[in-house]
Amino acid sequence: MSEFYTVIVGILAVLAVTGLFVGVTNDAVNFLNSALGSKAASMRTVLLVASVGIVLGVVTSSGMMEVARSGLFNPGMFTFREVMKLYLGVMFANVILLGLYNSWGLPTSTTVSLIFCLLGSAVAVSLYKIYHDPAFGITDLGDYINSSRAMGVVSAILLSVVIAFTCGTTVMYISRLIFSFRYTTLFRQFGSLWCGASLTAIVYFAVFKGLKTLLAGYRFIEIIDSHLLAALFICWICCSSLLFLIQRFKINILRITILSGVFALALAFAGNDLVNFIGVPVAGFDAYSIAGAAGNTEMLMEPLAENVPANFYILLTAGGVMIVALWSSKEAILRVTKTELSLSTQGEDEPAQADSSVFSRTVVRVALNINAGLERVIPTRVRNAIARRFEYEDVEHSGAPYDMIRATVNLTTSALLISLATSLKLPLSTTYVCFMVAMGSSLADRAWGRESAVYRIAGVTTVVAGWFVTALGGFLIALLVGFLLIWGGTTVFVLVTLLCGWILYKSRFAKKKEEETAPEAKTNHDIIASLREEVCHTMECATKIYDRTMLAVMMENRKELRNLVKEANDLFYQSRDRKYTLLPTLKHLQTSDVNTAHYYVQIVDYLNEMTKALMHITRPAFEHIDNNHEGLSKEQAKDLMSINDDVEHIYRQINVMLRNGDFTDIEMVLALRDQLFETIADAIKSELTRINEARSNTKASMLYLTILTETKNMVLQSRNLLKSQQYFLTHRAGASTTWIKPQTAAPRE
């Protein structure tokens, strides 16, 4: 056996371990989110339960490896050399795809990535063989690709979006009608029956289906299969009775059900998604072993089509790596949960970083019209009775995004769907199912109110669209990489390997940088300290951006202006995100501390307006130069540089006072601001005179006047920031001071 193929097997092994770490970090949220979102147990307890589920899941996932071995292509049509290049193309394409998606901030799915990368690489190698064999044509591509199986897999993945959302909505709606948000009294009477049904579903699908291979041949299992309905009924009675007894000891059986759901979902995740991480490397190792035993690297890989169980020790090792990744990525997992929690949290707070879209606004309008039509049909008494069941009340007093009833529905429904797909050997996307079930349950729970519905729908559509883009991107990248590897030989192999190594290193480095970000502020002191630091940082950045923009405009430096537009946009969106999360942050402030809340509202608003003015300076400046318009005249440039010097002087004084907390020179800043406004007014009058005398270019004049107007707004908001900071600090110190209301700018578009 050539050492070249040994190197390929080694690379596949390294990529398998890397894939396990990356996949667990990204996908663990699927089975942890409901338990963490409802605060049913501590993080340590949840991870312990999930770890046990992962171990049992990986040792019983052997059958799913068939998808990577022969599920999407016919290995009997490919030689060992071609199969190894095919598998290597899949793994390299996965690395490139995840690297691109991470850098662009787009959501992805490991299942979709695997399926479509396999298709792309298999098509590339197939086209290569067809091109070099005169006996075959493009119409023979179907002999190489298992098209029927591929369409079945793709259909299962796509249908999972609709099925999961529908099931999550239906089950949650029925559950909430039964128990309402004030579920404690009714739950003490009938809760054991409801949790018993959930536990029965978990036991059957996650154990008897997930562990079917391990338990095959036992007489007990055969009896259950032949008397399924009776077995399920007996299991429900037993589970309900056991939970009823446990409930008599004042133990919250919802916590038991939720942890059971975590176990079942972790088992299903490991059994169903393990193929996404190690399926291709394991198949490559199997091909290497087959060719090595035969001593022939040109043999056809028909033995790969045989359903041979995967090596138990490889599966066990993979499970160990997954558990290490799970425990070592706790902070990263908590950050990943924010996306789903922000879209499913009970309340009217709009999700961060979500803008409404035409589609989301249309959906909300259609839903409102349908609701209005139903209200005219359904009797008022029935509507009021239903509405009372959905009146939100936090009876658990845990401060969790949602209660344990919804967490139980999320986990149970997701486990049922994923375990069923696993038993049918369909690589159903765990990410799709868990996310869409959570979205469906939050919709049924009326978490999507009129104040936040458009933002939540926009967030969901962004995630789903990212999944579909993953399919196309994975196929095209794998197609290209597969062509390069099969055609390019050793040189291309080395170059692509180095490229993927660099992407992995860069992704890991960026991840460490992200983990070094400051923790979220929780107390009053933390919130004020965080905001003060942000104000100082924003002011200092704004000073530099403004100064560099003026110089770049004079020099007509298009590249520099493009970079400045990006920096100004980032600064604005940071302050805008702070403004959009205003209400959730105010809830952290003590209700009696009205002055702190008042200060926070003012500062956030002024900060947002100041960065908006800066953005309205950099964008027109870049567009002017980018469109190759005539530059500013000498008179305009001289006026702007003089104003730039004045702005820099004012901002330097403001930054010093903000950093030191010493506001003794605040009146001097006020005087400098007034002088600057007079200078700006004189500059505007001079420009109007030049326009009347036809001594100024129209486009240049528009840019010049825009910069002057936005500079005035920017300095005005900065001065207001300083004044509010002074008022707050002196008030907190107990000093007697009269607050002069800061000036406000004219209404903005």
JODA-V158506 format. One record per residue. RES is the residue in one small letter. PHI is phi in whole degrees, -180 to 180 (* if undefined). BURIAL is I if it has 24 or more other C-alpha atoms within 12 Angstrom, else O. D_FIRST is the distance of its C-alpha to the first C-alpha in Angstrom with 2 decimals. Layout:
RES/PHI/BURIAL/D_FIRST ; RES/PHI/BURIAL/D_FIRST
//
This chain:
m/*/O/0.00 ; s/-64/O/3.81 ; e/-64/O/6.50 ; f/-59/O/8.43 ; y/-75/I/7.35 ; t/-64/O/7.87 ; v/-63/O/11.12 ; i/-62/I/11.99 ; v/-62/I/11.88 ; g/-63/O/13.99 ; i/-63/I/16.31 ; l/-61/I/16.78 ; a/-66/I/17.75 ; v/-63/I/20.20 ; l/-67/I/21.66 ; a/-65/I/22.10 ; v/-64/I/24.18 ; t/-61/I/26.06 ; g/-63/I/26.72 ; l/-63/I/28.14 ; f/-65/I/30.53 ; v/-65/I/31.65 ; g/-65/I/31.95 ; v/-66/I/33.94 ; t/-61/I/36.20 ; n/-80/I/36.98 ; d/-100/I/37.16 ; a/-62/I/38.71 ; v/-58/I/42.03 ; n/-62/I/41.79 ; f/-105/I/42.48 ; l/-103/I/44.41 ; n/-61/I/46.77 ; s/-67/I/49.39 ; a/-67/I/49.72 ; l/-73/I/49.96 ; g/-67/I/52.18 ; s/-94/I/54.66 ; k/54/I/54.48 ; a/-72/I/54.24 ; a/-158/I/52.64 ; s/-71/O/51.42 ; m/-59/I/48.07 ; r/-63/O/46.93 ; t/-64/I/47.94 ; v/-62/I/46.28 ; l/-67/I/42.96 ; l/-63/I/43.16 ; v/-64/I/43.73 ; a/-64/I/40.95 ; s/-63/I/38.49 ; v/-63/I/39.25 ; g/-62/I/38.79 ; i/-65/I/35.40 ; v/-60/I/34.12 ; l/-67/I/35.36 ; g/-68/I/34.10 ; v/-71/I/30.45 ; v/-76/I/30.12 ; t/-117/I/31.56 ; s/-99/I/29.73 ; s/-57/I/26.85 ; g/-61/I/28.32 ; m/-69/I/28.35 ; m/-65/I/24.54 ; e/-62/I/24.89 ; v/-60/I/26.24 ; a/-76/I/23.01 ; r/-76/I/20.86 ; s/-152/I/23.15 ; g/-70/I/26.58 ; l/-118/I/26.87 ; f/-146/I/24.58 ; n/-95/I/23.45 ; p/-64/I/19.67 ; g/-68/I/20.07 ; m/-95/I/20.89 ; f/-123/I/17.68 ; t/-82/I/14.17 ; f/-59/I/11.14 ; r/-60/I/11.18 ; e/-69/I/14.89 ; v/-64/I/15.01 ; m/-65/I/13.03 ; k/-66/I/15.47 ; l/-62/I/18.24 ; y/-66/I/17.78 ; l/-65/I/17.48 ; g/-62/I/20.61 ; v/-62/I/22.40 ; m/-68/I/21.96 ; f/-65/I/22.87 ; a/-63/I/25.80 ; n/-61/I/26.93 ; v/-62/I/27.08 ; i/-64/I/29.03 ; l/-61/I/31.29 ; l/-66/I/32.22 ; g/-63/I/32.78 ; l/-65/I/35.13 ; y/-66/I/36.93 ; n/-66/I/37.48 ; s/-70/O/38.91 ; w/-89/O/41.15 ; g/71/O/42.19 ; l/-99/I/41.33 ; p/-76/I/40.54 ; t/-145/I/37.28 ; s/-136/I/35.64 ; t/-68/I/32.12 ; t/-66/I/32.29 ; v/-62/I/33.41 ; s/-61/I/30.86 ; l/-63/I/27.96 ; i/-60/I/29.41 ; f/-80/I/30.24 ; c/-69/I/27.17 ; l/-62/I/25.12 ; l/-62/I/27.57 ; g/-63/I/27.47 ; s/-68/I/23.73 ; a/-66/I/23.50 ; v/-64/I/26.42 ; a/-61/I/24.93 ; v/-66/I/21.71 ; s/-64/I/24.00 ; l/-63/I/26.42 ; y/-62/I/23.74 ; k/-66/I/22.75 ; i/-64/O/26.47 ; y/-64/O/27.32 ; h/-94/O/24.92 ; d/-124/O/25.89 ; p/-62/O/29.58 ; a/-76/O/29.81 ; f/-117/O/29.66 ; g/-128/O/32.06 ; i/-63/O/32.60 ; t/-69/O/34.39 ; d/-87/O/31.18 ; l/-60/I/29.80 ; g/-64/I/31.06 ; d/-73/I/28.59 ; y/-89/I/25.70 ; i/-101/I/27.55 ; n/-80/I/29.08 ; s/-64/O/32.38 ; s/-65/O/34.58 ; r/-66/I/32.47 ; a/-62/I/32.18 ; m/-66/O/35.96 ; g/-64/O/36.60 ; v/-65/I/34.60 ; v/-62/I/36.22 ; s/-62/O/39.63 ; a/-63/I/39.25 ; i/-66/I/38.45 ; l/-70/I/41.37 ; l/-67/O/43.79 ; s/-61/I/43.07 ; v/-63/I/45.07 ; v/-71/O/48.18 ; i/-63/I/47.86 ; a/-64/I/47.32 ; f/-65/I/50.20 ; t/-66/I/52.51 ; c/-64/I/51.77 ; g/-61/I/52.18 ; t/-66/I/55.48 ; t/-65/I/56.88 ; v/-64/I/56.08 ; m/-68/I/57.34 ; y/-62/I/60.52 ; i/-64/O/61.41 ; s/-63/I/60.65 ; r/-72/I/62.82 ; l/-62/I/65.62 ; i/-73/I/65.67 ; f/-104/I/65.56 ; s/62/I/66.40 ; f/-78/I/65.74 ; r/-95/I/68.49 ; y/-90/I/66.60 ; t/-60/O/67.57 ; t/-66/O/70.60 ; l/-67/O/69.14 ; f/-69/I/65.80 ; r/-64/I/67.55 ; q/-91/O/68.81 ; f/-122/O/65.97 ; g/-61/I/62.98 ; s/-66/I/61.53 ; l/-68/I/61.45 ; w/-68/I/59.67 ; c/-67/I/57.13 ; g/-64/I/56.78 ; a/-65/I/55.76 ; s/-63/I/53.17 ; l/-67/I/51.85 ; t/-63/I/51.75 ; a/-61/I/49.67 ; i/-65/I/47.30 ; v/-63/I/47.06 ; y/-68/I/46.44 ; f/-73/I/43.98 ; a/-82/I/42.08 ; v/-103/I/41.98 ; f/-69/I/42.39 ; k/-86/I/40.36 ; g/-66/I/37.84 ; l/-105/I/37.38 ; k/-62/I/37.75 ; t/-65/I/34.30 ; l/-68/O/34.99 ; l/-96/O/38.51 ; a/-61/O/37.81 ; g/97/O/39.50 ; y/-77/O/42.31 ; r/-62/O/45.77 ; f/-62/O/47.18 ; i/-68/O/44.82 ; e/-65/O/45.67 ; i/-66/O/49.35 ; i/-64/O/48.96 ; d/-62/O/47.15 ; s/-81/O/49.91 ; h/-129/O/52.70 ; l/-63/O/51.27 ; l/-62/O/54.55 ; a/-64/O/56.27 ; a/-64/O/53.35 ; l/-65/I/53.40 ; f/-65/O/57.17 ; i/-63/O/57.06 ; c/-63/I/54.36 ; w/-64/I/56.55 ; i/-62/O/59.60 ; c/-66/O/57.77 ; c/-64/I/56.23 ; s/-64/I/59.55 ; s/-65/I/61.50 ; l/-63/I/59.19 ; l/-67/I/59.36 ; f/-63/I/63.14 ; l/-65/O/63.52 ; i/-63/O/61.36 ; q/-66/I/63.47 ; r/-66/O/66.61 ; f/-91/O/65.40 ; k/63/O/65.47 ; i/-97/O/61.67 ; n/-75/I/60.34 ; i/-73/I/58.33 ; l/-64/I/57.06 ; r/-63/I/54.96 ; i/-64/I/53.53 ; t/-65/I/52.72 ; i/-65/I/51.13 ; l/-66/I/48.91 ; s/-64/I/47.97 ; g/-65/I/47.06 ; v/-61/I/44.90 ; f/-60/I/43.08 ; a/-65/I/42.67 ; l/-70/I/41.56 ; a/-65/I/39.04 ; l/-63/I/37.68 ; a/-67/I/37.56 ; f/-61/I/36.03 ; a/-66/I/33.17 ; g/-72/I/32.65 ; n/-94/I/32.94 ; d/-96/I/31.60 ; l/-60/I/28.65 ; v/-61/I/26.54 ; n/-65/I/27.64 ; f/-96/I/26.05 ; i/-123/I/22.88 ; g/-58/I/22.54 ; v/-68/I/20.09 ; p/-59/I/17.81 ; v/-65/I/17.96 ; a/-64/I/17.19 ; g/-63/I/14.14 ; f/-66/I/12.98 ; d/-63/I/13.93 ; a/-63/I/11.98 ; y/-62/I/8.73 ; s/-67/I/9.90 ; i/-65/I/10.97 ; a/-67/I/8.00 ; g/-65/O/6.02 ; a/-67/O/9.37 ; a/-84/O/9.80 ; g/67/O/6.77 ; n/-142/O/7.86 ; t/-85/I/7.31 ; e/-105/I/11.03 ; m/-74/I/12.45 ; l/-76/I/15.36 ; m/-93/I/15.39 ; e/-60/I/18.66 ; p/-60/I/17.87 ; l/-66/I/18.19 ; a/-74/I/21.82 ; e/-74/O/22.54 ; n/-81/O/24.50 ; v/-100/O/22.46 ; p/-59/I/23.99 ; a/-69/I/22.14 ; n/-60/O/21.32 ; f/-61/O/24.76 ; y/-71/O/23.80 ; i/-66/I/22.04 ; l/-63/I/25.27 ; l/-65/I/27.44 ; t/-63/O/25.74 ; a/-61/I/26.21 ; g/-62/I/29.82 ; g/-62/I/30.33 ; v/-64/I/29.11 ; m/-63/I/31.45 ; i/-68/I/34.34 ; v/-61/I/33.84 ; a/-63/I/33.77 ; l/-65/I/36.88 ; w/-76/I/38.88 ; s/-88/O/37.88 ; s/-121/I/38.79 ; k/-61/I/42.29 ; e/-67/I/44.07 ; a/-65/I/41.68 ; i/-64/I/42.07 ; l/-63/I/45.84 ; r/-70/I/45.76 ; v/-66/I/43.74 ; t/-66/I/46.33 ; k/-63/O/49.05 ; t/-61/I/48.14 ; e/-68/I/48.58 ; l/-65/I/51.52 ; s/-66/I/53.33 ; l/-91/I/53.19 ; s/-123/I/54.28 ; t/-64/I/56.73 ; q/-73/I/60.15 ; g/143/I/62.66 ; e/-100/I/63.62 ; d/-67/I/61.72 ; e/-75/I/59.64 ; p/-63/I/55.94 ; a/-67/I/55.04 ; q/59/I/53.42 ; a/-127/I/54.26 ; d/-102/I/56.41 ; s/-70/I/58.08 ; s/-130/O/57.10 ; v/-60/O/58.93 ; f/-63/O/56.85 ; s/-65/I/57.61 ; r/-67/O/61.29 ; t/-66/O/61.51 ; v/-61/O/59.93 ; v/-64/I/62.41 ; r/-63/O/65.35 ; v/-62/O/64.35 ; a/-63/O/63.96 ; l/-65/O/67.38 ; n/-66/O/68.97 ; i/-63/O/67.47 ; n/-62/O/68.63 ; a/-64/O/72.11 ; g/-66/O/72.23 ; l/-65/O/71.26 ; e/-63/O/73.89 ; r/-76/O/76.52 ; v/-95/O/75.51 ; i/-77/O/74.81 ; p/-59/O/78.01 ; t/-60/O/78.75 ; r/-62/O/78.93 ; v/-67/O/75.42 ; r/-61/O/74.01 ; n/-66/O/75.63 ; a/-64/O/74.39 ; i/-67/O/70.79 ; a/-60/O/71.16 ; r/-65/O/72.33 ; r/-70/I/69.13 ; f/-109/I/67.14 ; e/-76/O/69.35 ; y/-71/I/67.04 ; e/-153/O/67.94 ; d/-86/O/65.83 ; v/-77/O/66.88 ; e/-84/O/63.95 ; h/53/O/65.03 ; s/-102/O/61.50 ; g/72/O/61.25 ; a/-75/I/58.01 ; p/-59/I/57.11 ; y/-154/I/57.72 ; d/-88/I/58.81 ; m/-74/I/57.03 ; i/-62/I/58.06 ; r/-67/I/55.96 ; a/-60/I/53.06 ; t/-64/I/53.12 ; v/-62/I/53.15 ; n/-58/I/50.21 ; l/-69/I/48.02 ; t/-65/I/49.07 ; t/-63/I/48.76 ; s/-63/I/45.36 ; a/-62/I/44.01 ; l/-61/I/45.38 ; l/-66/I/43.81 ; i/-70/I/40.34 ; s/-66/I/40.17 ; l/-63/I/41.36 ; a/-65/I/38.65 ; t/-64/I/35.99 ; s/-65/I/37.34 ; l/-90/O/37.04 ; k/60/I/33.44 ; l/-105/I/34.65 ; p/-76/I/33.23 ; l/-64/I/36.77 ; s/-72/I/36.98 ; t/-61/I/38.37 ; t/-61/I/39.64 ; y/-57/I/41.52 ; v/-63/I/43.10 ; c/-62/I/44.20 ; f/-66/I/45.52 ; m/-72/I/47.39 ; v/-62/I/48.83 ; a/-63/I/50.13 ; m/-68/I/51.63 ; g/-64/I/53.22 ; s/-67/I/54.73 ; s/-69/I/56.10 ; l/-65/I/57.68 ; a/-64/I/59.28 ; d/-82/I/60.46 ; r/61/I/62.33 ; a/-77/I/60.47 ; w/-92/I/60.36 ; g/-76/I/63.98 ; r/-64/O/65.60 ; e/-75/O/65.23 ; s/-126/I/61.44 ; a/-60/I/60.29 ; v/-63/I/59.51 ; y/-74/I/57.37 ; r/-68/I/55.47 ; i/-64/I/54.84 ; a/-61/I/53.72 ; g/-65/I/51.28 ; v/-65/I/49.88 ; t/-64/I/49.52 ; t/-63/I/47.74 ; v/-65/I/45.13 ; v/-65/I/44.74 ; a/-62/O/44.57 ; g/-61/I/41.78 ; w/-63/I/39.78 ; f/-69/I/40.26 ; v/-66/I/39.40 ; t/-58/I/36.14 ; a/-60/I/35.26 ; l/-66/I/35.95 ; g/-63/I/34.45 ; g/-63/I/31.19 ; f/-63/I/30.83 ; l/-68/I/31.65 ; i/-65/I/29.51 ; a/-65/I/26.41 ; l/-61/I/27.28 ; l/-68/I/27.50 ; v/-64/I/24.38 ; g/-60/I/22.36 ; f/-61/I/23.81 ; l/-62/I/23.10 ; l/-70/I/19.39 ; i/-77/I/18.80 ; w/-98/I/21.16 ; g/-84/O/20.97 ; g/79/O/17.48 ; t/-65/O/16.43 ; t/-60/O/20.11 ; v/-65/O/21.19 ; f/-58/I/18.30 ; v/-65/O/19.52 ; l/-64/O/23.13 ; v/-67/I/22.82 ; t/-62/I/21.03 ; l/-64/O/23.92 ; l/-61/O/26.44 ; c/-67/I/25.36 ; g/-62/O/25.31 ; w/-66/O/28.82 ; i/-65/I/29.99 ; l/-63/I/28.90 ; y/-64/O/30.65 ; k/-64/O/33.70 ; s/-64/I/33.98 ; r/-67/O/33.85 ; f/-65/O/36.38 ; a/-65/O/38.67 ; k/-65/O/38.50 ; k/-64/O/39.64 ; k/-61/O/42.43 ; e/-65/O/43.54 ; e/-71/O/43.66 ; e/-87/O/46.05 ; t/-67/O/48.73 ; a/-68/O/52.04 ; p/-69/O/52.74 ; e/-68/O/54.99 ; a/-73/O/58.69 ; k/-124/O/60.53 ; t/-87/O/63.91 ; n/-56/I/66.79 ; h/-62/O/66.18 ; d/-65/O/62.45 ; i/-63/I/63.23 ; i/-67/I/65.87 ; a/-65/O/63.77 ; s/-64/O/60.80 ; l/-67/I/63.09 ; r/-62/I/64.82 ; e/-65/O/61.53 ; e/-66/I/60.49 ; v/-61/I/63.89 ; c/-62/I/63.60 ; h/-63/O/60.05 ; t/-65/I/61.01 ; m/-63/I/64.14 ; e/-66/I/62.36 ; c/-66/I/59.64 ; a/-62/I/62.35 ; t/-60/I/64.23 ; k/-67/I/61.29 ; i/-64/I/60.31 ; y/-63/I/63.91 ; d/-63/I/64.40 ; r/-67/I/61.16 ; t/-65/I/62.05 ; m/-61/I/65.42 ; l/-66/I/63.94 ; a/-67/I/61.22 ; v/-65/I/63.89 ; m/-62/I/65.98 ; m/-86/O/63.04 ; e/53/I/61.78 ; n/-90/I/58.30 ; r/-65/I/56.47 ; k/-63/O/53.12 ; e/-65/I/54.91 ; l/-65/I/56.99 ; r/-63/I/53.96 ; n/-65/O/52.52 ; l/-68/I/55.95 ; v/-61/I/56.18 ; k/-64/O/52.96 ; e/-64/I/54.26 ; a/-66/I/57.64 ; n/-63/I/56.09 ; d/-60/O/53.96 ; l/-64/I/57.12 ; f/-67/I/59.10 ; y/-68/I/56.57 ; q/-64/I/56.34 ; s/-70/I/60.11 ; r/-68/I/60.18 ; d/-62/I/57.73 ; r/-62/I/60.03 ; k/-69/I/62.94 ; y/-71/I/61.21 ; t/-98/I/60.51 ; l/-63/I/64.13 ; l/-65/O/65.32 ; p/-58/I/62.48 ; t/-71/I/63.05 ; l/-62/I/66.80 ; k/-67/O/66.23 ; h/-76/I/64.77 ; l/-73/I/67.97 ; q/-64/O/70.82 ; t/-62/O/73.22 ; s/-80/O/76.18 ; d/-90/O/74.82 ; v/-67/O/76.05 ; n/-65/I/76.25 ; t/-63/I/72.57 ; a/-64/I/71.63 ; h/-62/I/74.10 ; y/-61/I/72.62 ; y/-62/I/69.09 ; v/-61/I/70.06 ; q/-63/I/71.86 ; i/-63/I/69.17 ; v/-61/I/66.39 ; d/-67/I/68.55 ; y/-64/I/69.53 ; l/-64/I/65.95 ; n/-64/I/64.80 ; e/-69/I/67.65 ; m/-66/I/67.08 ; t/-69/I/63.38 ; k/-65/I/64.30 ; a/-63/I/66.80 ; l/-63/I/64.20 ; m/-64/I/61.79 ; h/-74/I/64.68 ; i/-93/I/65.04 ; t/-70/I/61.44 ; r/-63/I/60.67 ; p/-62/I/63.69 ; a/-64/I/63.13 ; f/-66/I/59.55 ; e/-61/I/60.58 ; h/-64/I/63.43 ; i/-74/I/61.28 ; d/-65/O/58.34 ; n/-87/O/60.78 ; n/62/O/61.96 ; h/-74/O/65.52 ; e/-65/O/67.99 ; g/-71/I/67.81 ; l/-70/I/70.56 ; s/-75/I/73.75 ; k/-62/O/74.85 ; e/-66/O/77.41 ; q/-64/I/74.91 ; a/-63/I/72.36 ; k/-64/O/75.09 ; d/-64/I/76.22 ; l/-66/I/72.73 ; m/-67/I/71.89 ; s/-65/O/75.18 ; i/-65/I/74.40 ; n/-60/I/70.88 ; d/-63/I/72.44 ; d/-66/I/74.76 ; v/-64/I/71.99 ; e/-62/I/69.87 ; h/-65/O/72.90 ; i/-64/I/73.60 ; y/-67/I/70.01 ; r/-63/I/69.83 ; q/-65/I/72.90 ; i/-64/I/71.59 ; n/-63/I/68.22 ; v/-64/O/70.01 ; m/-67/I/72.30 ; l/-67/I/69.51 ; r/-68/I/67.44 ; n/-88/O/70.46 ; g/71/I/72.34 ; d/-108/O/75.50 ; f/-111/I/77.44 ; t/-67/O/80.57 ; d/-99/O/79.93 ; i/-67/I/79.39 ; e/-68/O/82.69 ; m/-66/O/81.60 ; v/-63/I/78.51 ; l/-63/I/80.88 ; a/-67/O/83.06 ; l/-64/I/80.08 ; r/-64/I/78.92 ; d/-63/O/82.39 ; q/-64/O/82.48 ; l/-63/I/79.08 ; f/-63/I/80.30 ; e/-67/O/83.35 ; t/-62/I/81.20 ; i/-64/I/79.02 ; a/-63/O/82.19 ; d/-64/O/83.57 ; a/-65/I/80.29 ; i/-65/I/80.36 ; k/-63/O/84.00 ; s/-63/O/83.21 ; e/-67/I/80.40 ; l/-61/O/82.70 ; t/-64/O/85.22 ; r/-64/O/82.65 ; i/-66/O/81.68 ; n/-64/O/85.35 ; e/-91/O/85.81 ; a/57/O/82.68 ; r/-105/O/81.19 ; s/-139/I/77.91 ; n/-74/O/74.88 ; t/-62/O/74.51 ; k/-62/O/70.78 ; a/-64/I/71.15 ; s/-65/I/74.21 ; m/-62/I/72.42 ; l/-64/I/69.58 ; y/-61/I/72.15 ; l/-67/I/74.24 ; t/-63/I/71.20 ; i/-62/I/70.06 ; l/-63/I/73.59 ; t/-64/I/74.01 ; e/-71/I/70.67 ; t/-63/I/71.23 ; k/-62/I/74.52 ; n/-63/I/72.87 ; m/-64/I/70.08 ; v/-66/I/72.55 ; l/-61/I/74.82 ; q/-68/I/72.12 ; s/-66/I/71.02 ; r/-64/I/74.62 ; n/-64/I/74.82 ; l/-56/I/71.70 ; l/-62/I/73.40 ; k/-65/I/76.64 ; s/-66/I/75.01 ; q/-63/I/73.10 ; q/-63/I/76.37 ; y/-61/I/78.22 ; f/-64/I/75.65 ; l/-67/I/75.37 ; t/-68/O/79.15 ; h/-68/O/79.75 ; r/-65/O/77.26 ; a/-78/O/78.96 ; g/88/O/82.25 ; a/-77/O/83.97 ; s/-90/O/86.65 ; t/-145/O/85.70 ; t/-99/O/86.52 ; w/-89/O/83.57 ; i/-92/O/83.98 ; k/-62/O/82.05 ; p/-62/O/79.46 ; q/-70/O/79.96 ; t/-122/O/77.78 ; a/-81/I/76.41 ; a/-67/O/77.32 ; p/-55/O/75.37 ; r/-110/O/71.98 ; e/-71/O/70.10
//
